[in-house]
């Protein structure tokens, strides 16, 4: 049985647990003295470096009489043997809990005056008392350095004691001399390399990190990392001899243990590690909530994208339901980003539990748009332009709209900081009283105060054989406009136009040809033959309730106006805030 084998394996070191702190003094004792604890505390001191790999120590005890002559005491080392064994055991517990799978051991000594012990690295299993005296076993790698206390047993102390002469039976005063040395061994120079491979049981590619978590020897624990690329990893000149736990680190930082304990010995026969991740499939769910209104965000597209694009993990897409809830099913274990409008990517780490609920995701609906207008009139002209960073915002049903008092603002003289009657900075949407019209409410307008667009392209499509080229005038007094508004309680409409101008053939004269959808009628810019009655003005566009809802939900959409062969396509593209 494994338990019996384990007991047999360590039977040789069980004696190390018997404790004695001083030699017991009694009438039958041949030799009596006090053990020099402070001296041996130095010998069994703690290491000074975290890259510990081994410890060795040796002691020789010699007894001398008053004349300085050595007295041969049979088995003199036995007087301190239990104490030294206990100290070796304690050192092992403190510093060699992980000891490179090498048991703590007593080293054979040449006589009954000496004791020696060893912990940790011992690749050839042949450390001798002479090796310990000399400071380093022969054949060890040059990368392993030593920290020596008392080379060649040069550390010395003594204690006065008594010795019972076996011939006379009389006790004599003697000096007990202790000669010792100890060595800590470190691998802290020239780190070594290690290669490996980690695969998934579902045939997707692993793409996190491998951590080699050093457990010992020593009391300092630390990790070294390597990226997993195409399921392979390599620690290049990063690792030191020691006991390690091998961990797979998911991209979110969570980990799972691939192997509880291995001995990394780069000086023996370094192996190539191979592991397979046992994975699962699960679900990722959550709820989209409007950050401003705290209401569910309905029918919004939600995407699930793997953090590691090289993993081959699937991308998924769904929409939130009427309660703002969404769910992705049959998701392979891994780390993903939840992507949806109005919020930065939300990390979803399906690494530990197959049912991941990310909770509420607060969505800030975009009120910023780029408004594109493309005018196409075959045989005449084509122009594309955009009003950047326009604000389009409709209030919730229970929220009042700001009111702007023009007369009060004029009287205040503050024309830079416009405020509503509520004292707050003026923001879209707001209402204003205009003489001759009544109450006008503005729901949308461009960033530019003069509604100046950015021209993308202007092209002549023949100019009706009247104009040779076209341009759009962008000066402050140009006839450019772009807003969404309503008069009194009428429909909400689009007020858009741009100052298209054409140059006559063989002439330096430019003629204004204003393209608009401002009025609730169609008309011709001229009834003369030069433009052949070509329509450049379109009927005012009124937004439906469904389109207003699209603005509220920050959805992209477009409208197309047409008449007599010409079209005006207008696109509303929300911006990410």
C-alpha positions as CSV (number, residue, x, y, z in Angstrom):
1,X,0.0,0.0,0.0
2,X,1.2,3.6,-0.6
3,X,1.1,4.4,3.1
4,X,3.4,1.5,4.0
5,X,5.9,2.5,1.3
6,X,5.9,6.0,2.5
7,X,6.6,4.9,6.1
8,X,9.4,2.6,4.9
9,X,10.8,5.5,2.8
10,X,11.2,7.8,5.8
11,X,11.9,5.2,8.5
12,X,15.6,6.1,8.2
13,X,15.0,9.6,9.5
14,X,12.4,9.0,12.2
15,X,15.1,9.1,14.8
16,X,15.6,12.8,14.1
17,X,12.4,13.7,16.1
18,X,13.9,12.7,19.5
19,X,14.8,15.8,21.4
20,X,17.5,16.6,23.9
21,X,18.8,20.0,24.7
22,X,21.7,19.1,27.0
23,X,23.6,16.1,28.1
24,X,21.9,14.5,31.1
25,X,24.2,14.7,34.2
26,X,24.1,11.8,36.6
27,X,26.5,9.7,38.7
28,X,27.0,7.1,35.9
29,X,27.9,9.6,33.2
30,X,31.4,9.3,31.9
31,X,31.4,12.9,30.5
32,X,29.4,15.8,31.8
33,X,29.2,19.4,30.2
34,X,26.8,22.0,29.1
35,X,25.9,22.1,25.3
36,X,27.0,25.5,23.7
37,X,23.6,26.4,22.3
38,X,24.6,29.8,20.9
39,X,27.4,28.2,19.0
40,X,25.1,25.7,17.4
41,X,22.5,28.4,16.7
42,X,25.0,29.9,14.4
43,X,25.6,26.5,12.7
44,X,21.9,25.9,12.2
45,X,21.1,29.5,11.3
46,X,18.6,30.6,8.7
47,X,19.7,31.2,5.0
48,X,20.3,34.7,3.7
49,X,19.0,34.1,0.1
50,X,15.7,32.9,-1.3
51,X,17.3,30.7,-3.9
52,X,18.3,28.0,-1.3
53,X,18.8,24.5,-2.5
54,X,20.7,22.6,0.2
55,X,22.5,22.7,3.6
56,X,25.3,20.6,5.0
57,X,26.9,20.7,8.4
58,X,29.5,18.8,10.4
59,X,30.8,18.6,14.0
60,X,33.7,17.0,15.7
61,X,34.0,16.7,19.5
62,X,37.4,16.4,21.3
63,X,38.0,16.1,25.1
64,X,41.3,17.3,26.6
65,X,42.7,17.2,30.2
66,X,44.3,20.0,32.1
67,X,47.6,19.3,30.4
68,X,46.0,19.8,27.0
69,X,46.3,16.1,26.1
70,X,43.4,14.5,24.3
71,X,41.4,12.0,26.2
72,X,40.0,9.2,24.1
73,X,36.4,8.9,25.1
74,X,34.6,6.1,23.4
75,X,31.5,7.4,21.4
76,X,32.0,11.0,22.5
77,X,29.8,12.3,19.7
78,X,26.9,10.5,21.3
79,X,26.8,13.1,24.1
80,X,25.5,15.7,21.6
81,X,24.0,13.4,18.9
82,X,20.4,13.7,20.0
83,X,20.7,17.5,20.2
84,X,22.3,17.7,16.7
85,X,19.7,15.4,15.2
86,X,16.9,17.5,16.7
87,X,18.4,20.7,15.3
88,X,18.8,19.1,11.9
89,X,15.1,18.1,12.1
90,X,14.1,21.6,13.0
91,X,16.1,23.1,10.2
92,X,14.4,20.7,7.8
93,X,11.0,21.7,9.0
94,X,11.8,25.4,8.7
95,X,13.6,25.5,5.4
96,X,13.3,22.1,3.7
97,X,9.6,21.3,3.8
98,X,10.1,21.1,0.1
99,X,13.5,19.5,-0.3
100,X,13.8,18.4,-4.0
101,X,12.4,15.0,-3.0
102,X,15.6,14.3,-1.0
103,X,15.1,13.1,2.6
104,X,17.0,14.8,5.4
105,X,19.9,12.5,6.2
106,X,22.8,11.8,8.5
107,X,26.1,11.6,6.6
108,X,28.5,8.8,7.4
109,X,31.5,10.0,9.5
110,X,35.0,8.5,9.7
111,X,35.0,8.1,13.5
112,X,32.9,8.2,16.6
113,X,34.0,11.7,17.3
114,X,32.1,13.3,14.4
115,X,28.6,14.0,13.2
116,X,27.3,15.3,9.9
117,X,23.9,16.0,8.3
118,X,22.5,17.2,5.0
119,X,19.2,18.7,3.7
120,X,18.1,19.3,0.1
121,X,19.9,19.0,-3.2
122,X,22.0,15.8,-3.5
123,X,21.9,14.6,-7.1
124,X,24.5,11.9,-6.8
125,X,23.5,10.7,-3.3
126,X,27.2,10.5,-2.3
127,X,27.9,13.5,-0.1
128,X,30.7,12.7,2.3
129,X,32.0,14.2,5.6
130,X,35.1,15.3,3.6
131,X,32.8,17.2,1.1
132,X,31.1,19.0,4.0
133,X,34.5,20.0,5.5
134,X,35.8,21.2,2.1
135,X,32.7,23.4,1.4
136,X,31.3,21.8,-1.7
137,X,30.7,18.3,-3.0
138,X,32.7,17.4,-6.0
139,X,30.8,17.3,-9.3
140,X,28.1,19.8,-8.4
141,X,27.2,22.3,-11.1
142,X,29.3,25.5,-11.1
143,X,26.0,27.6,-11.0
144,X,25.5,26.4,-7.4
145,X,27.2,28.7,-5.0
146,X,27.9,28.3,-1.3
147,X,27.7,30.4,1.9
148,X,30.2,28.8,4.3
149,X,30.3,29.0,8.1
150,X,33.7,27.7,9.2
151,X,35.3,26.0,6.3
152,X,37.3,22.9,7.3
153,X,35.7,22.7,10.7
154,X,37.4,26.0,11.6
155,X,34.6,27.3,13.8
156,X,35.5,26.4,17.4
157,X,34.2,26.7,20.9
158,X,34.7,24.9,24.2
159,X,33.0,24.1,27.5
160,X,34.5,23.0,30.8
161,X,33.2,19.7,32.0
162,X,34.1,16.7,34.1
163,X,35.3,13.2,33.1
164,X,35.1,10.1,35.2
165,X,38.4,8.3,34.9
166,X,37.6,4.6,34.3
167,X,40.8,3.5,36.1
168,X,40.6,5.6,39.2
169,X,36.9,6.3,39.3
170,X,37.8,9.9,40.1
171,X,36.2,12.8,38.2
172,X,38.6,15.1,36.5
173,X,38.0,18.6,35.1
174,X,38.3,18.6,31.3
175,X,37.8,20.9,28.4
176,X,35.3,19.8,25.7
177,X,36.1,21.3,22.3
178,X,33.6,21.6,19.5
179,X,34.8,22.0,15.9
180,X,32.1,22.7,13.3
181,X,31.2,24.1,10.0
182,X,28.0,24.4,7.9
183,X,27.2,25.5,4.3
184,X,24.1,26.9,2.7
185,X,24.0,26.2,-1.1
186,X,22.2,28.5,-3.5
187,X,21.3,28.5,-7.2
188,X,21.0,32.2,-7.8
189,X,23.2,32.8,-10.8
190,X,22.6,31.8,-14.4
191,X,18.9,30.9,-14.4
192,X,18.0,28.0,-16.7
193,X,15.3,27.3,-19.3
194,X,12.3,25.0,-19.5
195,X,9.9,24.2,-22.4
196,X,6.4,22.8,-22.4
197,X,3.1,22.4,-24.0
198,X,-0.5,22.8,-22.7
199,X,-3.5,21.8,-24.7
200,X,-7.3,21.9,-24.2
201,X,-9.5,18.8,-24.3
202,X,-12.0,20.6,-26.5
203,X,-9.4,21.3,-29.2
204,X,-9.4,25.1,-28.8
205,X,-6.0,26.6,-28.1
206,X,-4.8,27.6,-24.6
207,X,-3.5,31.2,-24.6
208,X,-3.0,32.3,-21.0
209,X,0.3,32.0,-19.0
210,X,2.1,29.3,-17.2
211,X,3.3,30.1,-13.8
212,X,6.1,28.2,-12.1
213,X,5.4,28.8,-8.4
214,X,8.5,28.0,-6.4
215,X,7.7,26.3,-3.2
216,X,11.1,25.6,-1.8
217,X,13.6,24.9,-0.5
218,X,13.6,28.0,1.7
219,X,10.8,30.1,3.1
220,X,10.4,32.6,0.2
221,X,7.8,31.7,-2.4
222,X,7.6,33.4,-5.8
223,X,6.4,32.9,-9.4
224,X,8.0,33.1,-12.8
225,X,5.7,33.4,-15.8
226,X,5.7,32.5,-19.5
227,X,3.1,33.3,-22.1
228,X,1.4,30.4,-23.8
229,X,1.6,30.9,-27.6
230,X,0.0,28.3,-29.9
231,X,-0.3,26.0,-26.9
232,X,3.4,26.1,-26.2
233,X,5.4,27.9,-23.6
234,X,9.1,28.5,-22.8
235,X,10.9,29.9,-19.8
236,X,14.1,31.2,-21.3
237,X,16.8,31.8,-18.7
238,X,14.2,32.4,-16.0
239,X,14.1,29.4,-13.6
240,X,16.3,28.2,-10.7
241,X,16.7,24.7,-9.2
242,X,13.8,24.0,-6.8
243,X,10.5,22.5,-6.0
244,X,7.6,24.1,-8.0
245,X,3.9,24.0,-8.4
246,X,2.8,24.3,-12.1
247,X,-0.1,26.7,-12.7
248,X,-2.1,27.7,-15.7
249,X,-3.1,31.4,-15.5
250,X,-6.2,32.4,-17.4
251,X,-6.2,35.8,-19.0
252,X,-8.3,37.2,-16.1
253,X,-5.6,36.2,-13.5
254,X,-7.4,33.2,-12.1
255,X,-5.5,29.9,-12.2
256,X,-5.8,26.2,-12.0
257,X,-3.1,23.8,-10.8
258,X,-1.7,21.6,-13.5
259,X,0.7,19.8,-11.2
260,X,0.9,20.1,-7.4
261,X,4.6,19.5,-7.1
262,X,7.5,18.9,-9.4
263,X,11.3,19.1,-8.9
264,X,12.9,21.3,-11.5
265,X,16.5,20.2,-11.9
266,X,18.0,21.7,-15.0
267,X,21.4,20.1,-14.3
268,X,20.0,16.6,-14.5
269,X,17.8,15.6,-17.5
270,X,15.4,18.5,-17.9
271,X,12.1,17.3,-19.3
272,X,9.6,18.9,-21.6
273,X,6.4,19.4,-19.6
274,X,3.1,18.5,-21.2
275,X,-0.4,19.1,-19.8
276,X,-4.0,19.0,-20.9
277,X,-6.6,21.3,-19.6
278,X,-9.9,19.6,-18.7
279,X,-12.5,22.2,-19.7
280,X,-16.3,22.7,-19.5
281,X,-19.0,24.5,-21.4
282,X,-21.3,27.0,-19.5
283,X,-23.5,30.1,-19.7
284,X,-22.8,33.8,-19.4
285,X,-25.7,36.0,-18.6
286,X,-26.4,39.6,-17.5
287,X,-28.7,42.6,-17.7
288,X,-28.4,45.9,-19.5
289,X,-29.5,48.9,-17.5
290,X,-29.7,52.5,-18.6
291,X,-27.2,54.4,-16.4
292,X,-29.3,57.5,-16.5
293,X,-32.9,56.2,-16.1
294,X,-32.1,52.9,-14.4
295,X,-34.6,51.2,-16.8
296,X,-33.8,48.0,-18.7
297,X,-32.2,48.5,-22.1
298,X,-34.3,46.5,-24.5
299,X,-33.5,44.9,-27.8
300,X,-29.8,46.0,-27.8
301,X,-27.2,43.9,-29.6
302,X,-24.7,42.2,-27.3
303,X,-21.6,40.5,-28.5
304,X,-19.3,37.9,-26.7
305,X,-15.7,38.0,-27.9
306,X,-12.8,35.9,-26.6
307,X,-10.0,38.0,-25.1
308,X,-7.5,35.8,-26.9
309,X,-8.2,36.0,-30.6
310,X,-5.8,33.2,-31.4
311,X,-7.6,30.7,-29.1
312,X,-10.2,29.9,-31.8
313,X,-12.9,30.3,-29.2
314,X,-16.2,31.2,-30.8
315,X,-17.7,34.7,-31.0
316,X,-21.4,34.9,-30.1
317,X,-24.1,37.5,-30.5
318,X,-27.5,38.1,-29.1
319,X,-30.0,40.8,-28.1
320,X,-31.3,41.9,-24.7
321,X,-35.0,41.0,-24.1
322,X,-37.8,43.2,-22.8
323,X,-36.3,43.2,-19.3
324,X,-32.8,44.0,-20.6
325,X,-31.6,40.4,-19.9
326,X,-29.2,38.5,-22.2
327,X,-27.7,35.1,-22.2
328,X,-25.0,33.2,-24.1
329,X,-25.2,29.4,-23.9
330,X,-22.8,26.6,-24.8
331,X,-19.8,28.8,-24.1
332,X,-16.4,27.0,-23.9
333,X,-14.4,27.7,-20.7
334,X,-12.4,30.8,-21.2
335,X,-12.2,34.6,-20.7
336,X,-14.4,36.8,-22.9
337,X,-15.4,40.5,-23.3
338,X,-19.0,41.4,-23.4
339,X,-19.3,44.2,-26.0
340,X,-22.3,46.4,-26.4
341,X,-23.0,50.1,-27.1
342,X,-22.7,52.7,-24.4
343,X,-20.3,51.0,-22.1
344,X,-16.7,49.8,-22.2
345,X,-15.9,46.1,-22.6
346,X,-17.0,44.0,-19.7
347,X,-14.8,41.1,-18.8
348,X,-16.5,37.8,-18.4
349,X,-14.3,35.1,-17.0
350,X,-15.9,31.7,-17.4
351,X,-13.0,29.9,-15.7
352,X,-14.3,28.4,-12.4
353,X,-18.1,28.2,-12.5
354,X,-20.0,27.0,-15.6
355,X,-22.8,29.5,-14.8
356,X,-21.4,33.0,-14.8
357,X,-23.7,36.0,-14.0
358,X,-22.0,39.3,-14.7
359,X,-24.9,41.2,-13.1
360,X,-26.1,44.6,-14.2
361,X,-24.1,46.4,-16.9
362,X,-24.8,50.1,-16.8
363,X,-25.2,51.5,-20.3
364,X,-24.8,55.1,-21.1
365,X,-26.9,55.6,-24.2
366,X,-25.2,57.8,-26.8
367,X,-26.7,61.2,-27.5
368,X,-23.9,62.0,-29.9
369,X,-24.1,61.3,-33.6
370,X,-22.3,61.9,-36.9
371,X,-25.0,62.9,-39.4
372,X,-24.1,62.0,-43.0
373,X,-25.9,63.5,-46.0
374,X,-25.4,62.2,-49.5
375,X,-27.0,64.0,-52.4
376,X,-27.1,62.2,-55.7
377,X,-28.6,63.7,-58.9
378,X,-27.6,61.8,-62.1
379,X,-26.5,64.1,-64.9
380,X,-26.0,66.9,-62.4
381,X,-23.9,66.5,-59.2
382,X,-23.1,64.3,-56.2
383,X,-22.0,65.5,-52.8
384,X,-21.3,63.7,-49.5
385,X,-20.8,65.6,-46.2
386,X,-21.1,65.1,-42.5
387,X,-22.0,67.1,-39.4
388,X,-19.8,65.8,-36.7
389,X,-20.6,65.2,-33.0
390,X,-24.2,66.3,-33.2
391,X,-26.3,66.0,-30.1
392,X,-29.7,64.3,-30.5
393,X,-31.6,63.7,-27.3
394,X,-35.2,63.1,-26.5
395,X,-36.4,63.3,-22.9
396,X,-38.0,60.5,-20.9
397,X,-41.8,60.8,-20.7
398,X,-41.7,62.0,-17.0
399,X,-38.9,64.5,-17.4
400,X,-39.5,68.2,-18.2
401,X,-37.7,70.0,-21.0
402,X,-35.5,73.0,-20.2
403,X,-36.8,76.4,-21.2
404,X,-34.6,79.2,-22.6
405,X,-35.8,82.8,-22.1
406,X,-34.2,84.9,-24.9
407,X,-35.3,88.2,-23.5
408,X,-33.9,87.5,-20.1
409,X,-30.6,86.3,-21.6
410,X,-30.4,89.4,-23.7
411,X,-30.9,91.6,-20.7
412,X,-28.3,89.8,-18.7
413,X,-25.6,90.5,-21.3
414,X,-24.1,87.0,-20.7
415,X,-24.0,85.6,-24.2
416,X,-21.2,83.1,-23.5
417,X,-22.8,81.0,-20.8
418,X,-26.4,80.3,-21.8
419,X,-28.6,79.0,-19.0
420,X,-32.2,77.8,-18.8
421,X,-34.8,79.3,-16.6
422,X,-33.9,76.6,-14.1
423,X,-30.5,78.2,-13.7
424,X,-28.6,75.2,-15.2
425,X,-26.4,75.3,-18.3
426,X,-28.5,75.1,-21.4
427,X,-28.5,71.6,-23.0
428,X,-30.4,69.8,-25.7
429,X,-33.4,69.4,-25.6
430,X,-34.7,72.8,-24.7
431,X,-37.7,75.0,-25.8
432,X,-37.7,78.7,-26.7
433,X,-40.4,81.2,-27.7
434,X,-39.9,82.6,-31.2
435,X,-42.0,85.6,-32.3
436,X,-44.3,84.6,-35.2
437,X,-43.8,80.9,-34.6
438,X,-44.5,80.3,-31.0
439,X,-42.7,77.6,-28.9
440,X,-39.9,75.9,-30.8
441,X,-38.2,72.8,-29.2
442,X,-34.8,71.8,-30.3
443,X,-34.0,68.0,-30.0
444,X,-30.8,67.9,-32.0
445,X,-28.0,70.0,-33.5
446,X,-24.4,69.8,-34.6
447,X,-21.3,70.6,-32.6
448,X,-20.6,73.6,-34.9
449,X,-22.7,76.7,-33.9
450,X,-22.9,77.7,-37.5
451,X,-23.8,74.1,-38.6
452,X,-20.8,74.0,-40.8
453,X,-20.4,70.5,-42.2
454,X,-17.2,68.6,-43.1
455,X,-17.1,67.9,-46.8
456,X,-16.2,64.4,-47.8
457,X,-16.6,64.7,-51.6
458,X,-18.2,66.9,-54.2
459,X,-18.4,65.7,-57.8
460,X,-19.9,66.9,-61.0
461,X,-22.1,64.4,-62.8
462,X,-22.4,66.6,-65.9
463,X,-23.9,69.7,-64.3
464,X,-26.9,69.5,-66.7
465,X,-24.4,71.0,-69.2
466,X,-24.7,74.2,-67.3
467,X,-22.1,73.9,-64.5
468,X,-18.5,72.6,-65.0
469,X,-17.7,72.0,-61.3
470,X,-19.3,72.2,-57.9
471,X,-18.2,73.1,-54.3
472,X,-19.8,73.6,-50.9
473,X,-19.5,77.0,-49.3
474,X,-18.4,76.7,-45.6
475,X,-18.2,80.3,-44.6
476,X,-20.2,81.5,-41.5
477,X,-22.8,83.2,-43.7
478,X,-23.3,80.1,-45.9
479,X,-26.7,78.5,-46.1
480,X,-25.8,75.4,-44.1
481,X,-28.2,74.0,-41.5
482,X,-28.8,70.8,-39.5
483,X,-31.2,70.4,-36.6
484,X,-34.1,68.3,-35.4
485,X,-36.9,70.3,-33.9
486,X,-40.7,70.9,-33.5
487,X,-42.9,74.0,-33.6
488,X,-45.5,74.1,-30.8
489,X,-47.1,70.7,-30.7
490,X,-46.5,69.8,-34.3
491,X,-44.5,66.9,-35.7
492,X,-40.8,66.5,-35.0
493,X,-39.0,67.3,-38.3
494,X,-35.5,67.5,-39.8
495,X,-34.2,70.8,-40.9
496,X,-31.2,70.2,-43.1
497,X,-29.5,72.0,-46.0
498,X,-26.1,72.7,-47.5
499,X,-24.8,75.5,-49.7
500,X,-24.0,73.7,-52.9
501,X,-22.6,76.1,-55.5
502,X,-21.8,75.5,-59.2
503,X,-19.4,77.3,-61.6
504,X,-20.8,78.0,-65.0
505,X,-19.1,76.6,-68.1
506,X,-16.4,78.9,-69.5
507,X,-17.0,81.4,-66.7
508,X,-15.6,82.4,-63.3
509,X,-19.1,83.0,-62.0
510,X,-20.5,80.7,-59.3
511,X,-24.2,80.1,-58.8
512,X,-25.7,79.1,-55.5
513,X,-27.6,75.8,-55.7
514,X,-28.8,75.3,-52.2
515,X,-29.8,71.7,-51.4
516,X,-32.4,71.5,-48.6
517,X,-35.2,69.6,-46.9
518,X,-36.5,72.6,-44.9
519,X,-40.0,73.4,-46.1
520,X,-43.0,71.2,-46.2
521,X,-43.1,71.4,-50.0
522,X,-41.0,70.8,-53.1
523,X,-40.0,73.6,-55.4
524,X,-37.5,74.3,-58.2
525,X,-34.6,76.7,-57.6
526,X,-35.3,78.2,-60.9
527,X,-37.8,77.8,-63.7
528,X,-35.4,78.8,-66.3
529,X,-34.0,76.4,-68.9
530,X,-30.5,76.5,-67.4
531,X,-31.2,73.9,-64.7
532,X,-34.1,72.4,-66.7
533,X,-36.2,72.6,-63.5
534,X,-34.0,70.1,-61.7
535,X,-35.1,69.5,-58.1
536,X,-32.4,70.3,-55.5
537,X,-34.9,70.9,-52.7
538,X,-36.8,68.1,-50.9
539,X,-39.9,68.0,-48.8
540,X,-39.4,68.4,-45.1
541,X,-39.0,65.1,-43.3
542,X,-41.1,64.3,-40.3
543,X,-39.9,61.6,-37.9
544,X,-42.2,58.7,-37.0
545,X,-42.7,57.5,-33.4
546,X,-40.6,54.4,-34.3
547,X,-37.8,56.6,-35.5
548,X,-38.0,58.7,-32.3
549,X,-37.6,55.4,-30.3
550,X,-34.5,54.5,-32.3
551,X,-33.0,57.8,-31.3
552,X,-33.9,57.0,-27.6
553,X,-32.2,53.6,-28.0
554,X,-29.2,55.1,-29.8
555,X,-29.8,52.9,-32.8
556,X,-28.3,53.6,-36.2
557,X,-30.7,54.2,-39.1
558,X,-31.1,56.2,-42.3
559,X,-33.7,57.9,-44.3
560,X,-33.9,58.6,-48.1
561,X,-35.7,61.5,-49.7
562,X,-36.3,61.4,-53.4
563,X,-37.9,63.4,-56.2
564,X,-37.6,63.7,-59.9
565,X,-34.6,61.4,-60.1
566,X,-32.6,63.0,-57.3
567,X,-32.0,61.4,-53.8
568,X,-30.9,62.7,-50.5
569,X,-29.7,60.0,-48.2
570,X,-29.3,61.0,-44.5
571,X,-27.6,58.6,-42.1
572,X,-27.6,58.9,-38.3
573,X,-24.6,57.1,-36.8
574,X,-24.3,57.0,-33.0
575,X,-20.9,57.6,-31.5
576,X,-19.4,55.7,-28.6
577,X,-19.1,57.9,-25.6
